[in-house]
Amino acid sequence: MSCPPVPAVLLVDGYNIIGAWRCLKKTRDTAGLEAARRELVETMTSYSSFQGYETKIVFDAHYQNTASNQEVITELLSIHYTDFGQTADSYIEKTCASLRYEFLQSRMARLIVATSDRAQQLTVQGYGAEWLSAEQLCGEVKTTICLVKQRAKPRQHSPRRLASSIDPKAKQKLAELRMGLK
């Protein structure tokens, strides 16, 4: 029995997005890179959950002489740190190449890469992936946040009174009954 296809696998070039989103740049510049990473992860956790996307945020080793590792945040979101000397771009390209078979076998509906790197865009599209610029991803995230807020609001019924929905003749008869006139 085959598993239902994943709606999408979303690969996010973490530092590229942090450098492109105004809010994340501000966090990075005032509170540091770790705070900006946390903010991106929190944002993408909500987005991925709402969309049902399997999301992988990729960060370069960023001058750290460490081995690659992975943190699973939720069932749908994980963070991937590259090996020392490996770029997020090369990691994303390898992942696109390895997921291409699953994509072609329809085990996933979409493969999406979020980065504003033009060369990366062309490369991943060669693997059949869709491309989202950092700005497009930001717009989609904002739209999703609005939709979540709308769904979370309790539905407010107009505070109509019963008396305002009754026709005038019925109102008159009720008034007469109330006054004991009939």
N, C-alpha and C positions, 0 to 999 in steps of 0.2 A: 504494500500500500504506500503510495507516495504522499509526502507532506504537502500541505497547501503552500503555494508560492508566497514568499515574503513580498509585501507591497513594494519595498525598495530597500536597497542597501545604500546608505549615504556615507561617503568618505569625506571628511572635513579636514582641510589643511589648517591646523590649529593656529599656528603663528601668523599665517597669511590672513586669517579672519581677524585675529586680535589686532593686527596692524591696519586693518581696513575699517573696522567698525569704530565709529567715534566714541561710543560709550566704553568699549573695551580698551581703546587707546588711552582714554582718560584714566581708567582704573589702573592700567599698566604704569602710566606716568606718575600717578599719585600714590598708589598702594603697592605697586610692584607686579612683576610678571606672574608670580604664583597666584595673586588675587585675580588677575585677568583670566588666567587659565580656569580657576574655580568658577568665575562668573560665566565663562563660555560653556563650561560643562553643565552648570545648572540650567542655563538657557536651552542648551541642546537636549538635555534630559526631558524637559517639558515638551519641547517641540517633537522629539522622537516618539514620546509616549502618545501624544495626540495624533500624530500622523501614522503611527504603527511602523515607522522606519527602523531598520537595524542600522544604528549609527556608530561609526568608528571615527573618533577624533584622533588625528595623527600629529604628534609633536616631534620635531627634530631632537636629537640628543642635546642640541644647543650647547656645544662645547663641553659637555660632560663626558668624561671617559668611562661610560657605563654600558653595560649590555642592554639590548632591547628588552622591554618588558611591556606587560599589558595589565590594565586595571579594569575589572568589570564593575561598572557602576550600577547598572540595572540590566534586566533581561534584554533590553533593546539598545543600551549604550555602553560602549567601552572606549577606553583611552589607550592609545598605542604610542609608546616611546621608541624611537628608532635606535639602532646601534650607533655607537660613536662613528662619525664620519658618513653616516647614511642620511640623506635628506628625506624630508617628508614626501617630496615629489617622487623620488625613486621608490619609496615604500608604497605610495598610492598607485604608481604604475604597475608594480609587481602584484599588488592586490587586485587591480583591474584585470590583469592578465590571468590570474588564478581564478577569479570569479566569472570570467567570460564564459567558460564552459557551463557553469550553473545558469548563467543568464540565457545562453543559447538553448539549454534544456528546459527553459521556462520554470526553473525552481525559484526564480525571483522575477518580479514584474519589471523592475527598473534598477539600474545602477547609476548613481548620481555622484558627481564629485563637485565639492564646493571649494573653489579657489579663484583668486583673481589673476593667477599666473597664466599669461597667454600661451606660453609654450606647453604648459601642463594641460591646458584646455584642449589643444590640438591633439596631444598624445592620448589623453583618455578617451576622446571621441573616436579615435582610431580603434579602441577596444570596444566600442559600442556604448560607452557610458554617456550619460547626459552631463552637461556642465552647468553649474550655477556660479555666477560671480558672487563675491562677498556681499555686494549690495543687494543682489537678488535674494540671497539667503536671508539677509537682514529683513527685507520686505516680507518674505514668507513667514518668518518668525513673528514679526509684528502682527501680521494678519491672523496668525494662529492664536496669539495671545488675546486679540480682540474677540475671536470666536469662542475661546475658552471662557472669557469673562461674560460674554452674552449667555452662554449655556449655563453658567453658574448663577446668574441672577435669578432670584425667585420671580416667577411670573406675577406681575401685579395686575389685578383685575381693577377695572375702573370702579371707583367707589360709588356706584349707582345705588340709589335708594329704591326700594320696591315701589314706593309711591310715585316716583317719576316715570315708571314704566307702565303704569295703569292708565287706561283711558279715562277721560273726564267723567263719563256717566258712572263708571264703576267707582270712581273716587267719591262722587256725590252720594251714592248708595251706602258706601262704607262709612262716610261721615254721618249720615242719618242714623245708621245702626249704632254707631259709637255714642251719639247724642241721645239715643233712645227715642228717636222721633218716629220710628215705624214699629 
